């Protein structure tokens, strides 16, 4: 269970950092370009593999992001209900949050099968490592940039 939670918490930590960078023109596109280059290199994708893999991965990523947006909205509503809502409202929002978490796991399992259909199994295993490593590198990069801004460097 622990290996699943670590990337989840890293993503939760990086999401606000990515949103804070949203004011910078093209920041999200730069991150995406870096992700594509990083995964392609780490997985050593051939051009045929890349053509099959990226549409599936992008679909997975979009579905995951949609789920995470709903989860963040539910968490915000839960915080408000916790302070001023009824027990029934809190219970309803907690149930919704648990369902969203279940949907995230279901998405991951479903797309794991899709990844196996377009990549050799060793590259699928490497994908999960590349995702974790990418998130760590991205977080380190964002922290470095933040520290540079705090130190007065652009």
C-alpha positions as CSV (number, residue, x, y, z in Angstrom):
1,X,0.0,0.0,0.0
2,X,2.9,2.4,0.8
3,X,4.3,2.5,-2.8
4,X,0.9,3.6,-4.1
5,X,0.6,6.4,-1.5
6,X,4.0,8.0,-2.1
7,X,3.3,9.1,-5.7
8,X,-0.2,10.2,-4.6
9,X,1.2,12.5,-1.9
10,X,3.9,13.8,-4.3
11,X,1.3,14.7,-6.8
12,X,-0.8,16.4,-4.1
13,X,2.3,18.4,-3.1
14,X,3.2,19.3,-6.7
15,X,-0.3,20.3,-7.9
16,X,-0.3,23.6,-6.0
17,X,3.2,24.4,-7.2
18,X,2.1,23.7,-10.8
19,X,-0.9,25.9,-10.4
20,X,1.3,28.7,-8.9
21,X,3.4,28.5,-12.0
22,X,0.3,28.8,-14.2
23,X,0.8,32.6,-14.6
24,X,4.0,31.9,-16.4
25,X,3.4,31.6,-20.2
26,X,3.7,28.1,-21.3
27,X,4.8,26.6,-17.9
28,X,2.3,23.7,-18.2
29,X,3.4,23.1,-21.8
30,X,7.0,23.1,-20.7
31,X,6.3,20.5,-18.0
32,X,4.4,18.4,-20.5
33,X,7.3,18.6,-23.0
34,X,9.7,17.6,-20.3
35,X,7.5,14.7,-19.2
36,X,7.3,13.4,-22.8
37,X,11.0,13.7,-23.3
38,X,11.8,12.1,-19.9
39,X,9.4,9.2,-20.3
40,X,10.5,8.5,-23.9
41,X,14.1,8.5,-22.8
42,X,13.6,6.5,-19.6
43,X,11.4,3.9,-21.4
44,X,13.6,3.8,-24.4
45,X,10.5,4.0,-26.6
46,X,10.9,3.2,-30.3
47,X,9.0,5.5,-32.6
48,X,6.3,2.7,-33.1
49,X,6.0,2.3,-29.3
50,X,5.7,6.0,-28.8
51,X,3.0,6.3,-31.4
52,X,1.0,3.6,-29.6
53,X,1.8,4.6,-26.0
54,X,1.3,8.4,-25.9
55,X,-2.4,8.5,-26.9
56,X,-3.1,5.9,-24.3
57,X,-1.0,7.6,-21.6
58,X,-2.6,11.0,-22.4
59,X,-6.1,9.6,-22.1
60,X,-5.1,8.1,-18.8
61,X,-3.6,11.3,-17.6
62,X,-6.7,13.3,-18.6
63,X,-9.0,10.9,-16.8
64,X,-6.8,11.0,-13.7
65,X,-6.7,14.8,-13.7
66,X,-10.5,14.9,-14.1
67,X,-10.8,12.6,-11.1
68,X,-8.3,14.6,-9.0
69,X,-10.2,17.9,-9.8
70,X,-13.4,16.3,-8.5
71,X,-11.5,15.0,-5.4
72,X,-10.1,18.5,-4.7
73,X,-13.6,20.0,-5.0
74,X,-15.0,17.3,-2.7
75,X,-12.2,17.9,-0.1
76,X,-12.9,21.7,-0.2
77,X,-16.6,21.0,0.4
78,X,-15.8,18.6,3.1
79,X,-13.7,21.2,4.9
80,X,-16.6,23.6,4.8
81,X,-19.1,20.9,5.9
82,X,-16.8,19.9,8.7
83,X,-17.1,23.4,10.2
84,X,-20.7,24.2,9.6
85,X,-22.4,21.2,8.1
86,X,-24.5,18.3,9.5
87,X,-23.1,14.9,10.2
88,X,-25.1,13.6,7.3
89,X,-23.5,16.1,4.9
90,X,-20.0,15.2,6.2
91,X,-20.8,11.5,5.8
92,X,-22.1,12.0,2.2
93,X,-19.0,14.0,1.2
94,X,-16.7,11.4,2.8
95,X,-18.5,8.6,0.9
96,X,-18.0,10.6,-2.3
97,X,-14.3,11.1,-1.5
98,X,-13.9,7.4,-0.9
99,X,-15.7,6.7,-4.2
100,X,-13.3,9.0,-6.1
101,X,-10.3,7.3,-4.5
102,X,-11.7,4.0,-5.6
103,X,-12.2,5.4,-9.1
104,X,-8.6,6.5,-9.2
105,X,-7.4,2.9,-8.4
106,X,-9.9,1.5,-10.9
107,X,-8.5,3.9,-13.6
108,X,-4.9,2.8,-12.8
109,X,-5.8,-0.8,-13.0
110,X,-7.8,-0.4,-16.3
111,X,-5.0,1.6,-17.9
112,X,-2.4,-0.8,-16.7
113,X,-4.0,-3.3,-19.0
114,X,-4.0,-0.8,-21.8
115,X,-0.3,-0.1,-21.2
116,X,0.4,-3.8,-21.4
117,X,-1.4,-3.9,-24.7
118,X,0.9,-1.3,-26.3
119,X,4.3,-1.9,-24.5
120,X,6.4,-4.8,-23.4
121,X,5.8,-5.7,-19.7
122,X,9.3,-4.5,-18.7
123,X,8.6,-1.1,-20.2
124,X,5.3,-1.0,-18.3
125,X,7.2,-1.6,-15.1
126,X,9.7,1.1,-16.1
127,X,6.8,3.5,-16.7
128,X,5.8,3.4,-13.0
129,X,9.3,4.0,-11.9
130,X,9.7,6.8,-14.5
131,X,6.5,8.4,-13.2
132,X,7.8,8.4,-9.6
133,X,11.2,9.7,-10.7
134,X,9.7,12.4,-12.9
135,X,7.5,13.7,-10.1
136,X,10.5,13.8,-7.7
137,X,12.7,15.6,-10.3
138,X,9.9,18.1,-11.0
139,X,9.4,18.8,-7.3
140,X,13.1,19.3,-6.9
141,X,13.2,21.7,-9.9
142,X,10.3,23.7,-8.6
143,X,11.8,23.9,-5.1
144,X,15.1,25.1,-6.7
145,X,13.3,27.8,-8.7
146,X,11.4,28.9,-5.6
147,X,14.6,29.1,-3.7
148,X,16.2,31.2,-6.5
149,X,13.3,33.6,-6.4
150,X,13.6,33.9,-2.7
151,X,17.3,34.6,-3.0
152,X,16.5,37.4,-5.6
153,X,17.4,35.5,-8.8
154,X,14.9,35.3,-11.6
